[in-house]
Amino acid sequence: MNDLLEHRGYLGSVHYSKEDNVLHGHLEFIRDLVIYEAQDMLSLKTAFEESVDDYLQFCRDQGRSPDTPLK
C-alpha cells in the first residue's frame, strides 16, 4: 500500500508493515524527518495531521521557518 495524505500543504506517505501489523509514514518532500504510525487508516490520518501541526508548532517554538514541501 502506498498513497499520500495532505494537510496544510504538507504531504505524507502511507505504508503498511506486515511484520509489525502497523500503518506508518513520514512527511514527504521536506528535509526534516517527521514520522507517524497507527493501527488503522482513520487513526493514521489523525496521526499525520497531528504530526504536521506539531511540526509547525515546534518550528514556531524554535523561532525558525518550517521546511516547505518541494513542488
Backbone atoms as SQL, in Angstrom:
CREATE TABLE atoms (id INTEGER PRIMARY KEY, chain TEXT, resi INTEGER, resn TEXT, atom TEXT, x REAL, y REAL, z REAL);
INSERT INTO atoms VALUES
  (1, 'A', 1, 'MET', 'N', 0.852, -1.172, 0.000),
  (2, 'A', 1, 'MET', 'CA', 0.000, 0.000, 0.000),
  (3, 'A', 1, 'MET', 'C', 0.898, 1.235, 0.000),
  (4, 'A', 2, 'ASN', 'N', 0.668, 2.138, -0.908),
  (5, 'A', 2, 'ASN', 'CA', 1.421, 3.381, -0.999),
  (6, 'A', 2, 'ASN', 'C', 0.466, 4.474, -1.466),
  (7, 'A', 3, 'ASP', 'N', 0.329, 5.523, -0.714),
  (8, 'A', 3, 'ASP', 'CA', -0.570, 6.605, -1.059),
  (9, 'A', 3, 'ASP', 'C', -0.081, 7.846, -0.341),
  (10, 'A', 4, 'LEU', 'N', -0.684, 9.003, -0.622),
  (11, 'A', 4, 'LEU', 'CA', -0.291, 10.243, 0.037),
  (12, 'A', 4, 'LEU', 'C', -1.479, 10.876, 0.745),
  (13, 'A', 5, 'LEU', 'N', -1.204, 11.451, 1.902),
  (14, 'A', 5, 'LEU', 'CA', -2.170, 12.239, 2.648),
  (15, 'A', 5, 'LEU', 'C', -1.790, 13.699, 2.497),
  (16, 'A', 6, 'GLU', 'N', -2.742, 14.632, 2.678),
  (17, 'A', 6, 'GLU', 'CA', -2.446, 16.063, 2.561),
  (18, 'A', 6, 'GLU', 'C', -3.081, 16.805, 3.725),
  (19, 'A', 7, 'HIS', 'N', -2.300, 17.748, 4.297),
  (20, 'A', 7, 'HIS', 'CA', -2.799, 18.588, 5.387),
  (21, 'A', 7, 'HIS', 'C', -1.943, 19.847, 5.427),
  (22, 'A', 8, 'ARG', 'N', -2.588, 21.000, 5.358),
  (23, 'A', 8, 'ARG', 'CA', -1.897, 22.298, 5.428),
  (24, 'A', 8, 'ARG', 'C', -0.771, 22.435, 4.409),
  (25, 'A', 9, 'GLY', 'N', -0.939, 21.815, 3.250),
  (26, 'A', 9, 'GLY', 'CA', 0.067, 21.906, 2.188),
  (27, 'A', 9, 'GLY', 'C', 1.188, 20.892, 2.304),
  (28, 'A', 10, 'TYR', 'N', 1.161, 20.046, 3.332),
  (29, 'A', 10, 'TYR', 'CA', 2.181, 19.008, 3.508),
  (30, 'A', 10, 'TYR', 'C', 1.623, 17.669, 3.039),
  (31, 'A', 11, 'LEU', 'N', 2.489, 16.857, 2.474),
  (32, 'A', 11, 'LEU', 'CA', 2.108, 15.533, 2.003),
  (33, 'A', 11, 'LEU', 'C', 2.771, 14.485, 2.879),
  (34, 'A', 12, 'GLY', 'N', 2.044, 13.414, 3.152),
  (35, 'A', 12, 'GLY', 'CA', 2.576, 12.334, 3.960),
  (36, 'A', 12, 'GLY', 'C', 2.357, 10.990, 3.292),
  (37, 'A', 13, 'SER', 'N', 3.333, 10.102, 3.454),
  (38, 'A', 13, 'SER', 'CA', 3.244, 8.773, 2.857),
  (39, 'A', 13, 'SER', 'C', 2.392, 7.851, 3.718),
  (40, 'A', 14, 'VAL', 'N', 1.946, 6.764, 3.097),
  (41, 'A', 14, 'VAL', 'CA', 1.201, 5.714, 3.786),
  (42, 'A', 14, 'VAL', 'C', 1.853, 4.388, 3.415),
  (43, 'A', 15, 'HIS', 'N', 2.341, 3.669, 4.430),
  (44, 'A', 15, 'HIS', 'CA', 2.965, 2.364, 4.210),
  (45, 'A', 15, 'HIS', 'C', 2.401, 1.377, 5.216),
  (46, 'A', 16, 'TYR', 'N', 2.425, 0.107, 4.847),
  (47, 'A', 16, 'TYR', 'CA', 1.968, -0.948, 5.746),
  (48, 'A', 16, 'TYR', 'C', 3.115, -1.902, 6.026),
  (49, 'A', 17, 'SER', 'N', 3.342, -2.203, 7.281),
  (50, 'A', 17, 'SER', 'CA', 4.364, -3.158, 7.676),
  (51, 'A', 17, 'SER', 'C', 3.695, -4.472, 8.074),
  (52, 'A', 18, 'LYS', 'N', 3.925, -5.533, 7.285),
  (53, 'A', 18, 'LYS', 'CA', 3.368, -6.846, 7.616),
  (54, 'A', 18, 'LYS', 'C', 3.985, -7.397, 8.895),
  (55, 'A', 19, 'GLU', 'N', 5.273, -7.118, 9.081),
  (56, 'A', 19, 'GLU', 'CA', 5.974, -7.645, 10.258),
  (57, 'A', 19, 'GLU', 'C', 5.391, -7.087, 11.561),
  (58, 'A', 20, 'ASP', 'N', 5.085, -5.788, 11.557),
  (59, 'A', 20, 'ASP', 'CA', 4.587, -5.124, 12.765),
  (60, 'A', 20, 'ASP', 'C', 3.065, -4.968, 12.782),
  (61, 'A', 21, 'ASN', 'N', 2.420, -5.257, 11.645),
  (62, 'A', 21, 'ASN', 'CA', 0.977, -5.081, 11.505),
  (63, 'A', 21, 'ASN', 'C', 0.563, -3.659, 11.861),
  (64, 'A', 22, 'VAL', 'N', 1.288, -2.683, 11.290),
  (65, 'A', 22, 'VAL', 'CA', 1.029, -1.277, 11.591),
  (66, 'A', 22, 'VAL', 'C', 1.139, -0.446, 10.309),
  (67, 'A', 23, 'LEU', 'N', 0.354, 0.606, 10.255),
  (68, 'A', 23, 'LEU', 'CA', 0.469, 1.597, 9.186),
  (69, 'A', 23, 'LEU', 'C', 1.422, 2.681, 9.665),
  (70, 'A', 24, 'HIS', 'N', 2.236, 3.214, 8.764),
  (71, 'A', 24, 'HIS', 'CA', 3.189, 4.250, 9.149),
  (72, 'A', 24, 'HIS', 'C', 3.501, 5.128, 7.945),
  (73, 'A', 25, 'GLY', 'N', 4.131, 6.254, 8.207),
  (74, 'A', 25, 'GLY', 'CA', 4.521, 7.151, 7.130),
  (75, 'A', 25, 'GLY', 'C', 5.383, 8.273, 7.650),
  (76, 'A', 26, 'HIS', 'N', 5.753, 9.161, 6.739),
  (77, 'A', 26, 'HIS', 'CA', 6.533, 10.346, 7.093),
  (78, 'A', 26, 'HIS', 'C', 6.175, 11.474, 6.141),
  (79, 'A', 27, 'LEU', 'N', 6.480, 12.701, 6.561),
  (80, 'A', 27, 'LEU', 'CA', 6.237, 13.845, 5.685),
  (81, 'A', 27, 'LEU', 'C', 7.176, 13.759, 4.499),
  (82, 'A', 28, 'GLU', 'N', 6.634, 13.957, 3.330),
  (83, 'A', 28, 'GLU', 'CA', 7.386, 13.866, 2.082),
  (84, 'A', 28, 'GLU', 'C', 7.847, 15.253, 1.626),
  (85, 'A', 29, 'PHE', 'N', 8.951, 15.255, 0.905),
  (86, 'A', 29, 'PHE', 'CA', 9.432, 16.444, 0.190),
  (87, 'A', 29, 'PHE', 'C', 9.901, 17.578, 1.099),
  (88, 'A', 30, 'ILE', 'N', 10.310, 17.232, 2.354),
  (89, 'A', 30, 'ILE', 'CA', 10.965, 18.208, 3.231),
  (90, 'A', 30, 'ILE', 'C', 12.236, 17.553, 3.774),
  (91, 'A', 31, 'ARG', 'N', 13.163, 18.369, 4.252),
  (92, 'A', 31, 'ARG', 'CA', 14.430, 17.850, 4.786),
  (93, 'A', 31, 'ARG', 'C', 14.288, 17.303, 6.193),
  (94, 'A', 32, 'ASP', 'N', 13.409, 17.876, 7.005),
  (95, 'A', 32, 'ASP', 'CA', 13.219, 17.399, 8.377),
  (96, 'A', 32, 'ASP', 'C', 12.510, 16.049, 8.362),
  (97, 'A', 33, 'LEU', 'N', 12.827, 15.220, 9.350),
  (98, 'A', 33, 'LEU', 'CA', 12.191, 13.911, 9.460),
  (99, 'A', 33, 'LEU', 'C', 11.036, 13.993, 10.446),
  (100, 'A', 34, 'VAL', 'N', 9.833, 13.761, 9.943),
  (101, 'A', 34, 'VAL', 'CA', 8.621, 13.753, 10.762),
  (102, 'A', 34, 'VAL', 'C', 7.888, 12.461, 10.431),
  (103, 'A', 35, 'ILE', 'N', 7.719, 11.588, 11.435),
  (104, 'A', 35, 'ILE', 'CA', 7.103, 10.280, 11.211),
  (105, 'A', 35, 'ILE', 'C', 5.838, 10.132, 12.054),
  (106, 'A', 36, 'TYR', 'N', 5.006, 9.166, 11.685),
  (107, 'A', 36, 'TYR', 'CA', 3.758, 8.881, 12.394),
  (108, 'A', 36, 'TYR', 'C', 3.383, 7.433, 12.127),
  (109, 'A', 37, 'GLU', 'N', 2.562, 6.860, 13.011),
  (110, 'A', 37, 'GLU', 'CA', 2.087, 5.486, 12.816),
  (111, 'A', 37, 'GLU', 'C', 0.762, 5.289, 13.529),
  (112, 'A', 38, 'ALA', 'N', 0.046, 4.243, 13.113),
  (113, 'A', 38, 'ALA', 'CA', -1.258, 3.933, 13.711),
  (114, 'A', 38, 'ALA', 'C', -1.667, 2.516, 13.324),
  (115, 'A', 39, 'GLN', 'N', -2.745, 2.042, 13.930),
  (116, 'A', 39, 'GLN', 'CA', -3.248, 0.688, 13.677),
  (117, 'A', 39, 'GLN', 'C', -4.269, 0.614, 12.548),
  (118, 'A', 40, 'ASP', 'N', -4.931, 1.745, 12.237),
  (119, 'A', 40, 'ASP', 'CA', -5.931, 1.736, 11.168),
  (120, 'A', 40, 'ASP', 'C', -5.836, 3.048, 10.392),
  (121, 'A', 41, 'MET', 'N', -6.498, 3.086, 9.251),
  (122, 'A', 41, 'MET', 'CA', -6.363, 4.224, 8.339),
  (123, 'A', 41, 'MET', 'C', -6.895, 5.525, 8.940),
  (124, 'A', 42, 'LEU', 'N', -8.017, 5.468, 9.621),
  (125, 'A', 42, 'LEU', 'CA', -8.569, 6.680, 10.232),
  (126, 'A', 42, 'LEU', 'C', -7.601, 7.236, 11.281),
  (127, 'A', 43, 'SER', 'N', -7.030, 6.356, 12.084),
  (128, 'A', 43, 'SER', 'CA', -6.059, 6.789, 13.094),
  (129, 'A', 43, 'SER', 'C', -4.781, 7.298, 12.460),
  (130, 'A', 44, 'LEU', 'N', -4.375, 6.713, 11.329),
  (131, 'A', 44, 'LEU', 'CA', -3.170, 7.183, 10.640),
  (132, 'A', 44, 'LEU', 'C', -3.381, 8.593, 10.113),
  (133, 'A', 45, 'LYS', 'N', -4.555, 8.857, 9.550),
  (134, 'A', 45, 'LYS', 'CA', -4.852, 10.202, 9.051),
  (135, 'A', 45, 'LYS', 'C', -4.798, 11.211, 10.199),
  (136, 'A', 46, 'THR', 'N', -5.348, 10.861, 11.338),
  (137, 'A', 46, 'THR', 'CA', -5.308, 11.731, 12.510),
  (138, 'A', 46, 'THR', 'C', -3.869, 11.937, 12.984),
  (139, 'A', 47, 'ALA', 'N', -3.096, 10.852, 13.040),
  (140, 'A', 47, 'ALA', 'CA', -1.698, 10.941, 13.476),
  (141, 'A', 47, 'ALA', 'C', -0.895, 11.810, 12.512),
  (142, 'A', 48, 'PHE', 'N', -1.149, 11.689, 11.218),
  (143, 'A', 48, 'PHE', 'CA', -0.481, 12.510, 10.213),
  (144, 'A', 48, 'PHE', 'C', -0.799, 13.987, 10.435),
  (145, 'A', 49, 'GLU', 'N', -2.077, 14.321, 10.576),
  (146, 'A', 49, 'GLU', 'CA', -2.477, 15.714, 10.774),
  (147, 'A', 49, 'GLU', 'C', -1.880, 16.280, 12.067),
  (148, 'A', 50, 'GLU', 'N', -1.877, 15.486, 13.127),
  (149, 'A', 50, 'GLU', 'CA', -1.276, 15.931, 14.386),
  (150, 'A', 50, 'GLU', 'C', 0.227, 16.136, 14.233),
  (151, 'A', 51, 'SER', 'N', 0.883, 15.277, 13.448),
  (152, 'A', 51, 'SER', 'CA', 2.326, 15.409, 13.214),
  (153, 'A', 51, 'SER', 'C', 2.652, 16.691, 12.465),
  (154, 'A', 52, 'VAL', 'N', 1.829, 17.029, 11.472),
  (155, 'A', 52, 'VAL', 'CA', 2.037, 18.284, 10.740),
  (156, 'A', 52, 'VAL', 'C', 1.867, 19.465, 11.693),
  (157, 'A', 53, 'ASP', 'N', 0.785, 19.460, 12.457),
  (158, 'A', 53, 'ASP', 'CA', 0.529, 20.556, 13.390),
  (159, 'A', 53, 'ASP', 'C', 1.634, 20.659, 14.447),
  (160, 'A', 54, 'ASP', 'N', 2.076, 19.513, 14.972),
  (161, 'A', 54, 'ASP', 'CA', 3.164, 19.503, 15.960),
  (162, 'A', 54, 'ASP', 'C', 4.463, 20.031, 15.354),
  (163, 'A', 55, 'TYR', 'N', 4.753, 19.647, 14.122),
  (164, 'A', 55, 'TYR', 'CA', 5.956, 20.113, 13.433),
  (165, 'A', 55, 'TYR', 'C', 5.924, 21.634, 13.272),
  (166, 'A', 56, 'LEU', 'N', 4.794, 22.164, 12.835),
  (167, 'A', 56, 'LEU', 'CA', 4.674, 23.613, 12.654),
  (168, 'A', 56, 'LEU', 'C', 4.799, 24.343, 13.990),
  (169, 'A', 57, 'GLN', 'N', 4.205, 23.796, 15.045),
  (170, 'A', 57, 'GLN', 'CA', 4.316, 24.398, 16.378),
  (171, 'A', 57, 'GLN', 'C', 5.752, 24.330, 16.884),
  (172, 'A', 58, 'PHE', 'N', 6.420, 23.210, 16.681),
  (173, 'A', 58, 'PHE', 'CA', 7.814, 23.053, 17.087),
  (174, 'A', 58, 'PHE', 'C', 8.683, 24.120, 16.415),
  (175, 'A', 59, 'CYS', 'N', 8.485, 24.323, 15.126),
  (176, 'A', 59, 'CYS', 'CA', 9.260, 25.338, 14.404),
  (177, 'A', 59, 'CYS', 'C', 8.986, 26.734, 14.956),
  (178, 'A', 60, 'ARG', 'N', 7.715, 27.037, 15.252),
  (179, 'A', 60, 'ARG', 'CA', 7.391, 28.330, 15.854),
  (180, 'A', 60, 'ARG', 'C', 8.089, 28.483, 17.199),
  (181, 'A', 61, 'ASP', 'N', 8.043, 27.438, 18.018),
  (182, 'A', 61, 'ASP', 'CA', 8.673, 27.478, 19.343),
  (183, 'A', 61, 'ASP', 'C', 10.181, 27.673, 19.239),
  (184, 'A', 62, 'GLN', 'N', 10.791, 27.126, 18.192),
  (185, 'A', 62, 'GLN', 'CA', 12.239, 27.233, 17.994),
  (186, 'A', 62, 'GLN', 'C', 12.633, 28.529, 17.277),
  (187, 'A', 63, 'GLY', 'N', 11.627, 29.279, 16.821),
  (188, 'A', 63, 'GLY', 'CA', 11.887, 30.529, 16.122),
  (189, 'A', 63, 'GLY', 'C', 12.515, 30.340, 14.760),
  (190, 'A', 64, 'ARG', 'N', 12.133, 29.259, 14.092),
  (191, 'A', 64, 'ARG', 'CA', 12.661, 29.015, 12.746),
  (192, 'A', 64, 'ARG', 'C', 11.538, 28.718, 11.772),
  (193, 'A', 65, 'SER', 'N', 11.831, 28.899, 10.531),
  (194, 'A', 65, 'SER', 'CA', 10.847, 28.625, 9.490),
  (195, 'A', 65, 'SER', 'C', 10.799, 27.130, 9.216),
  (196, 'A', 66, 'PRO', 'N', 9.604, 26.565, 9.107),
  (197, 'A', 66, 'PRO', 'CA', 9.499, 25.139, 8.764),
  (198, 'A', 66, 'PRO', 'C', 9.885, 24.923, 7.311),
  (199, 'A', 67, 'ASP', 'N', 10.384, 23.738, 7.017),
  (200, 'A', 67, 'ASP', 'CA', 10.626, 23.393, 5.616),
  (201, 'A', 67, 'ASP', 'C', 9.281, 23.422, 4.904),
  (202, 'A', 68, 'THR', 'N', 9.294, 23.881, 3.676),
  (203, 'A', 68, 'THR', 'CA', 8.079, 23.835, 2.868),
  (204, 'A', 68, 'THR', 'C', 8.264, 22.744, 1.826),
  (205, 'A', 69, 'PRO', 'N', 7.207, 22.010, 1.542),
  (206, 'A', 69, 'PRO', 'CA', 7.326, 20.910, 0.583),
  (207, 'A', 69, 'PRO', 'C', 7.762, 21.414, -0.793),
  (208, 'A', 70, 'LEU', 'N', 8.633, 20.641, -1.420),
  (209, 'A', 70, 'LEU', 'CA', 9.043, 20.950, -2.787),
  (210, 'A', 70, 'LEU', 'C', 7.849, 20.751, -3.698),
  (211, 'A', 71, 'LYS', 'N', 7.720, 21.593, -4.672),
  (212, 'A', 71, 'LYS', 'CA', 6.600, 21.469, -5.609),
  (213, 'A', 71, 'LYS', 'C', 7.086, 20.867, -6.906);
